[in-house]
Amino acid sequence: MTAWTWDYDPSAEYVTSGLPPGVLAEVERLATELAALGRDAAKVGLPDHKEGGLRELDILGGYGLVGFLVVARDSCVYVVNVTWTG
């Protein structure tokens, strides 16, 4: 088990404002899985030609994107943006 965690940046209210409950649940599920990957989460998602920096993952069949940062010094995955088009 990893000691990594996840959090919203700058805040949960800012990032998730207006999202349906099901979308919010999916975002939090993905964030939990990314935190379980720890440092390797920097290799997940797009862009696929490099690791680190702002990463993006499709959610719920391509109806949205989750933007996240992997910060090794904090042992944390920060969810910074959620775009929902559904």
N, C-alpha and C positions, 0 to 999 in steps of 0.2 A: 504494500500500500504506500502511496506517495503522500508526502506532507504538503503537497501543493493545494492551493485553494483557488477560488474564482470570486470575482466581484464585478460590479458595474462601475464604470468610470465615465462621467463624473458622479452619477448617482443613479439608483434604480428608477427614480421618478423621471429623470431626464431621458434615459435610454428607452424605457418601456412605456412611456406615456401614450395611451390610446390603443395599445395592442390588445387584441382579444385574449381571453384567458388561455385558450389552447395554444396560441402562438407563444405566449409567455412561458407556458409549461415546457414547450419544445426548446426554447432558448435556454432555459435553466437546465434541462436534461443534457443538451449539447455542451454547455459550459461545465457541467459536472464531469462529463466524459473527457473534455479537453484537459481539465485539471488533473484527472487521473493519468493522463499521458505525461504530465509534467513538462520537462524541457522539450520533449519530442513534439509537443503541440505546435511548435514553431515550424514544423514541416507539413502541417495539415492545411488543406484549403488552397485558395488562390492568393497570390500568384504562385504557380507551380515551378517556376524556373529559379527560385531562390527561397531561402528560409529566413524567418525573422520578419520584423516590421509588421505593419498592419496586414492581417490575414482576413480572408472572407470565406464563409461557408454558405452554400445553398441550404435553405430550410423548406420543409414541407412541399417537396416536389417542385422546387424552383419558384415558389411564390414569394420568396423573401431571401434576404441575406443577413447574416450575422457577421459583424466586424469585430475582431478581437486582437489584442496584443498579448504576447507571452513575455513576461518580465521575470527573468531568471533570478535577479537579485532580490525580488520580493517573493519568489516561489508562488507566483500568482498569474492567472489568466484573467485579463480585464476585458469584459464585454463593453465595447465603446459605441456600438451603433447597431440598430436593428432596422432594416427596411422591410416593410410588409406591403405587398401589392395585392393580396387576396382580398 
